[in-house]
Amino acid sequence: MKRRKVVFLGAPGSGKGTQAKKLSVKFGLPHISTGDILRNAVKTGTELGLKAKAIMDRGDLVPDDIMLGIVRERLAESDCADGFLLDGFPRTIAQAEGFDRFDSVNCAIQIDVPDSALLKRLVLRRTCSSCGAMYHLEYQPPKVEGICDKCGSALVQREDDREDVVKSRLRVYVEKTEPLVGYYREKGVLHNVDGDRNIEVVFSEIVRIVEAAGDVNDER
């Protein structure tokens, strides 16, 4: 079966989620965000959520075995038959190696953004407490301060968007996640994209990369 399988790499705030969502619409592939899955588990108070909450609030990474289990179950669903877009996974070499034991990717998009810009993007980000819509106090503010345009609920700053936690997340990324760039470079599937530009400009480049990568015959 021919499948298009893409993984997005980049530090927190680099725009992985935004670009993955746009690419999902463009190619009709499921956008799989392990961050969203984990946050939903926290919100609903599941066993997984209770285990993950304290870890996420510190800005640390959720253990590999939990993440691998979540991803493997998700990829077994029918909407992944033609491919998928991974956002936020894998985050460590161990996760990448574990993932390669049951699947693989044929295109890795590394979105590069300077740390100073990342800090500004995240610390000024606000999220709707009800519908999850996202805003930015400078780049995309709500029409009414502190209120969601879509549903009228209060906007909040996520715990992992506090400045101290953001700095911790960036340190963790450099230490544990950045080595993935070399991992996928060695596999010959890595593509670097300058993410410190207009969203549509970045998206156009990513579309060209994914289209050029083409489909891969893969029976897994």
N, C-alpha and C positions, 0 to 999 in steps of 0.2 A: 504494500500500500504506500502511496506517495503522501508524505506528511511534511508540513512546514513547521519547524520547531525552533523557537527563538527564545533566548534568555537575555534579559536586560541587566546590565551591570552598571554600577555607579554609586557614589556615596549618598547617604540620606539627603534628600532635597535636590538631587540632580535632575529630577523630572522623569524618572523611570515610569512611575505610575501614570502620569499624564500621557506620555508617548505610547505606552502599552495600550491604554484605553483607546486612543485614536487608531492605533494599528489594528486593534481588535475589530473595530468597525470597518476599517478599510479591507481587511482580508477575511472577515467573518470567522475569526478564530477566538477561542475563549481566552480571556485575560485572567490569569491565575495569580492572584496576589496573596501570598502567604500572610502578609501583614494584615490584610483585611479579614482573612479567615481567623487569625488569632484574636484580633480585636473583637470580632463578633462572638468568639468563645468567651472572652472576658466579659462582654456586655450581658450575655445570657447566663453567665455563671456556671458554665459546664465544668466538668472535672479538669479538662484541658485548660480552660480559661483560668481557673483558680491556680493551677500550677504555673501558668505563664505570666500572670499579672505582675507579680513582684519582680520577675526577671525583666519584663518589658519596661516597667516603670524606672528601673535603674539604667536603662539604655543598653543592657547586655543582650547577648544573643540567646535565643531559645535553644535547648540542647538538640543536637543533630538527630537523635533517634525520633524525637517528637516531630521535627520538621519533615524528615524522610517519610514517616508514616502518613502525615497529612497530605503530602504531595503525591505519594503513590496511590492513595485512595482517590484523590481528585482526578488523576490522569486516567483512572479506570472508568470514569464516567463517559457516556456516549458522545458528549459534545467535543471530546478530545480526539475523536477518531481521525480527523483530518489534520491535526496538529494543535499547537498551543503556544501561548506567550507567557513565559515565566517572569514574574516581577517580585524581587525580594528573595529569590531562591535560585541556586544555592548561594550561601553566604560564607562558606568555608570550603577548603580543599576537601575535607572529609565528607561534607555534604555532596560536593560535586562527584567524588569518587563513588559514594553510595548511590547517587542518582544514576551514574553510568552503568551500574550493575543491573538496572531494570529499564532504562531508557537512555536517550541521548538528545543533544541539540545539534542543529546544523548551521546556526547563526548566533553569535554572541555580540550584542551591541553594548559597548562601553561608552557611557555618557560622561564626558569630562567637564567639571565645573570647579573653579577656584574655591578654596575653603571659605574665604571671606564672603563670597556670594552665597554659599550654602548656608552659612550661619544666619544671614539676613533673611533668606527664603523661609527657613524653618521657624525661627524665633517669632517672626511676625505672622505666621500662619494661624488661622483660626478654623475650627471645625464645628458644624452644626451638631448640637447635642441630641437632635432627634433624627434627621434624615441623613446626616453624614456629609452634606455638601461642604466644600472647602473654599476658603477665602484667604486673601492676603491683605493685611492692613495698608500696604503701599501699592501693590500691583493690581489687586482685585478686591477692593474693599466692598462691604455690603452697602446697600442703599441707606439703611438705617444702622447706626453704630451698634454693634453687639447683637444684631438680629438677623436671622437667616432670610434672604430674599425669597426662598422657595416655600418655606413652611412656617415662618414666623417664630421659630424657636430660638432659644438663646445660643449664641456662639461661645465656644470655650477654647482654651488653649490645651491641647493634649499634653499629658504628663511628659511624653517623650519629645515635646517641642519646647520645653523649658531650656533656657540657655545652658545651664550646667549639664543637663542631660544630653543636649545636642552635642556639646563638646566631647562628652563621653562617647556618644555614638560615633562621632567622626574618628576618635582614637581607635575604637574597636574596629571600624571599617578598615583603617590603614593596617592594623595588626593582623586581622583575621580574614578580611574579605578581599582586599586589594590583590593578594597573591593569585586570585582567580583569573586576573587579567593574563598573567603568564601561563596559567593552566590552559586557558582556551586559545591563547596565541600558539602554544605548542601544538594544539590540535588543528590549527589552521582555519579556525572559524571566527576569529576575533576581528571586530571592526570598531575603530575609535571615532567618536563623534563629538564635536565641540558643542557642549550643551549650554554655553553662556551666550546664547543668541535667541532671537525671536522663536517662539514655540513652533510656528508654522515652517520656518526655515529649517529647524532641526528635524521636524517631522518629514519634510520632503526628502532630506538626505537619508533618513532611516528607511523610508519607503523604497528608495532606489537601491539601497544595500540589500534589503530583504528580497526584492524582486530579482536582483542579480544573483543572490545566493541560490535561488531556484529551489525546486523540490528535491527531496532525497528519498530514494527507495529504502524503506525501512519496514521490516515485518514485525518489529517489537510493538 
